[in-house]
Amino acid sequence: MTQKNVCKIPSVTHTASGAERRVGVEIELSGLSYEALVREVANLLNGAPRPS
């Protein structure tokens, strides 16, 4: 089975003041500590956690 995902750029890409529009994404997780989440995200992004 083949699945094709296509994300189209919205027709309005800038705000009224001329700034580029941005998107926020929220993901709900359970069962991970904050520290484990930071390690996993850093790993996915080929980075390393920094002390806060």
N, C-alpha and C positions, 0 to 999 in steps of 0.2 A: 504494500500500500504506500502510496506517495502522497505527502501532504505539502501543499504550497501555501506559505504565509506571505502575504503582501501587506506592507504598511505604507500607506500613501501619505505624503506630506500634505498637511492642511493647506487650504487655499490662502489663509491668512497666516503669514509667518512672522509678522511684526506687530507690536502693540501700537496704540494710537500715538504714543510718544516716540516711536521709531525703534524701540528696543526689540531685539529678537525674542520671540515667545519661547517659553520654557515649559517643561513638563515635570511634574512631581509624581513619584511612584511610591506607593505604600504597600508593604508586604507584611502580613501578619504571620508570626512564627510562634511555635510553642515547643517546649522541651529542650531549648538551648539556653545556656547561660549567656550573659552579655559577652563575656570573654571568649566563649566558643564561637559566637556569632562573628565577632571581630576577626578572629583567626580565619574562619571560613571565607569571609568576604575578602580579606586581604589575600588569601590563597587564590581565590578565583580571579582576582585582579592582578596576580603576579606581583604582589606587594608584600609588605610586612607591617604588622601592627606597630603603632607608635604609642608611647606612654602618654596618657592624657594630662 
